[in-house]
């Protein structure tokens, strides 16, 4: 008898997990950040910046970050890594 009761509990627990779909949109009360902090770390022969952290608009494209960094280090070619990814 206990085996049948245990299997009923497992079935009902699994049904509870799958019956509630995840919300597809964030709650309207959730505020998205207007600015994002970017932290630059130099590698190999890249020049060291006086300021390492910068704030950019959250709506800006990544290409604007590349252009900004090109102007800061005064170089035409820039290689950037996002955490462990190469951009």
Protein Blocks (a to p, Z undefined) as FASTA:
>chain_A
ZZmmmmmmmmmmmmmmmmmccdfbdcfklccdfbdcdddddehjbccdfblbdcddfkbc
fklmmmmmmmmnopabdcddehjacZZ
